[in-house]
Amino acid sequence: MKYTGRDIYCDLILSKKINITILKKTDNILAFYHTNPRWKTHIVVISKKHIDSFLTLKQKDHEIFLELIEVIKQISGKIVKEKGAVRILTNLGEYQDSKHLHFHIISGKETVRQS
């Protein structure tokens, strides 16, 4: 299914319209394996509350952001122990396909060529 909306996380992931493999879930945060991975290990971490992007974070989102970072830290630490390396990535502006704050935790070789 090719998605053409602006926020796949609210539209499809959080509404449970597509199946995902959950790695960690809290009241505020969801971490899951990417549905169309570009790297051998490709995990997405999102806030359940809609926040457009890293650039639109507000002071009132401070606690959610700290929890998001803690989940990223926990998952990344496990991957570093298993695989030796990890990258943490977020996209902004035109690079941000889905307008919902999210981070990618990636490791290994890219599995799909960039166009």
The 8 nearest C-alpha neighbors of each residue, nearest first, counted from 0:
[[1, 2, 3, 17, 35, 34, 11, 16],
 [2, 0, 3, 4, 7, 35, 34, 11],
 [1, 3, 4, 0, 7, 5, 11, 6],
 [2, 4, 1, 5, 7, 6, 0, 96],
 [5, 3, 6, 2, 7, 97, 10, 96],
 [4, 6, 97, 98, 7, 3, 96, 99],
 [7, 5, 97, 98, 8, 9, 4, 99],
 [6, 8, 10, 11, 9, 97, 5, 12],
 [7, 9, 12, 6, 10, 11, 13, 99],
 [10, 8, 13, 7, 6, 11, 12, 14],
 [11, 9, 7, 8, 6, 14, 12, 13],
 [10, 12, 16, 7, 14, 8, 9, 17],
 [11, 13, 8, 15, 14, 17, 9, 16],
 [12, 14, 9, 15, 8, 11, 10, 47],
 [13, 15, 11, 12, 16, 10, 9, 8],
 [16, 14, 12, 13, 17, 11, 18, 19],
 [17, 15, 11, 14, 12, 18, 10, 13],
 [18, 16, 15, 11, 12, 19, 14, 13],
 [19, 17, 15, 16, 20, 12, 34, 11],
 [20, 18, 21, 17, 31, 34, 32, 12],
 [19, 21, 31, 32, 22, 18, 33, 34],
 [22, 20, 31, 23, 19, 30, 32, 24],
 [21, 23, 31, 30, 20, 32, 24, 29],
 [24, 22, 30, 21, 29, 31, 25, 70],
 [23, 25, 29, 28, 30, 26, 22, 21],
 [26, 24, 28, 27, 29, 23, 30, 47],
 [25, 27, 28, 24, 47, 29, 46, 63],
 [28, 26, 47, 25, 46, 63, 48, 29],
 [29, 27, 46, 25, 47, 45, 24, 26],
 [28, 30, 24, 45, 44, 23, 46, 25],
 [31, 29, 44, 23, 22, 43, 21, 24],
 [32, 30, 21, 22, 43, 20, 42, 33],
 [31, 33, 42, 20, 41, 43, 34, 21],
 [34, 32, 36, 42, 35, 41, 43, 31],
 [33, 35, 36, 32, 19, 18, 20, 31],
 [34, 36, 33, 37, 32, 41, 38, 111],
 [37, 35, 33, 41, 38, 34, 39, 110],
 [38, 36, 110, 111, 109, 35, 41, 39],
 [39, 37, 109, 110, 40, 41, 108, 36],
 [38, 40, 107, 108, 41, 106, 110, 109],
 [41, 39, 106, 38, 105, 107, 42, 36],
 [42, 40, 105, 38, 36, 33, 104, 32],
 [43, 41, 32, 104, 33, 31, 103, 105],
 [44, 42, 103, 31, 30, 102, 33, 32],
 [43, 45, 30, 102, 101, 29, 103, 31],
 [46, 44, 101, 29, 28, 47, 100, 30],
 [45, 47, 28, 48, 27, 29, 67, 49],
 [46, 48, 27, 28, 49, 45, 29, 13],
 [49, 47, 46, 50, 27, 28, 63, 45],
 [48, 50, 99, 47, 51, 46, 9, 100],
 [51, 49, 100, 99, 52, 48, 56, 55],
 [52, 50, 99, 98, 100, 55, 49, 53],
 [53, 51, 100, 54, 55, 99, 50, 98],
 [52, 54, 55, 56, 100, 51, 91, 50],
 [55, 53, 52, 56, 91, 51, 57, 100],
 [54, 56, 52, 53, 51, 57, 50, 100],
 [57, 55, 53, 54, 60, 50, 52, 58],
 [56, 58, 60, 59, 55, 61, 54, 50],
 [57, 59, 61, 60, 56, 62, 64, 55],
 [58, 60, 57, 61, 62, 56, 63, 64],
 [61, 59, 57, 58, 63, 62, 64, 56],
 [60, 62, 64, 58, 59, 63, 65, 57],
 [63, 61, 65, 64, 60, 66, 59, 67],
 [64, 62, 66, 60, 65, 61, 67, 27],
 [63, 65, 67, 61, 66, 62, 60, 68],
 [66, 64, 68, 62, 67, 63, 69, 61],
 [65, 67, 69, 63, 64, 68, 62, 70],
 [68, 66, 64, 70, 65, 69, 63, 28],
 [67, 69, 71, 65, 66, 70, 72, 64],
 [70, 68, 72, 66, 71, 67, 65, 73],
 [71, 69, 73, 67, 72, 68, 74, 66],
 [72, 70, 68, 74, 69, 73, 75, 67],
 [71, 73, 69, 75, 70, 74, 76, 68],
 [74, 72, 70, 76, 75, 71, 69, 77],
 [73, 75, 77, 71, 76, 72, 70, 78],
 [76, 74, 78, 72, 77, 73, 71, 79],
 [75, 77, 79, 73, 74, 78, 72, 80],
 [78, 76, 80, 74, 75, 79, 81, 73],
 [77, 79, 81, 75, 80, 76, 82, 74],
 [78, 80, 83, 84, 76, 82, 81, 77],
 [81, 79, 77, 78, 83, 82, 76, 84],
 [82, 80, 78, 79, 83, 77, 84, 76],
 [81, 83, 79, 78, 84, 80, 106, 85],
 [82, 84, 79, 80, 81, 78, 85, 106],
 [85, 83, 79, 82, 106, 78, 86, 107],
 [84, 86, 106, 105, 79, 75, 78, 87],
 [87, 85, 105, 104, 106, 88, 84, 103],
 [88, 86, 104, 103, 105, 102, 85, 89],
 [87, 89, 103, 102, 86, 104, 90, 105],
 [88, 90, 102, 103, 101, 91, 87, 95],
 [89, 91, 95, 94, 88, 92, 102, 96],
 [92, 90, 95, 94, 93, 89, 52, 53],
 [91, 93, 94, 95, 90, 96, 52, 98],
 [92, 94, 95, 91, 96, 90, 97, 98],
 [95, 93, 90, 92, 91, 96, 89, 97],
 [96, 94, 90, 91, 93, 92, 97, 98],
 [97, 95, 94, 98, 93, 5, 90, 6],
 [98, 96, 6, 5, 95, 99, 7, 8],
 [97, 99, 51, 6, 5, 52, 95, 96],
 [98, 100, 51, 50, 52, 97, 6, 101],
 [101, 99, 52, 50, 51, 53, 45, 98],
 [102, 100, 45, 44, 99, 89, 43, 103],
 [101, 103, 89, 44, 88, 43, 104, 45],
 [102, 104, 43, 88, 42, 87, 105, 89],
 [105, 103, 87, 42, 86, 41, 43, 88],
 [106, 104, 41, 86, 40, 85, 103, 38],
 [107, 105, 85, 40, 86, 84, 39, 38],
 [108, 106, 39, 38, 40, 109, 105, 85],
 [107, 109, 38, 39, 110, 106, 37, 40],
 [108, 110, 38, 37, 111, 39, 107, 112],
 [111, 109, 37, 38, 108, 39, 112, 36],
 [112, 110, 37, 109, 113, 38, 36, 114],
 [113, 111, 114, 110, 109, 37, 38, 108],
 [112, 114, 111, 109, 37, 110, 38, 36],
 [113, 112, 111, 37, 109, 110, 94, 96]]
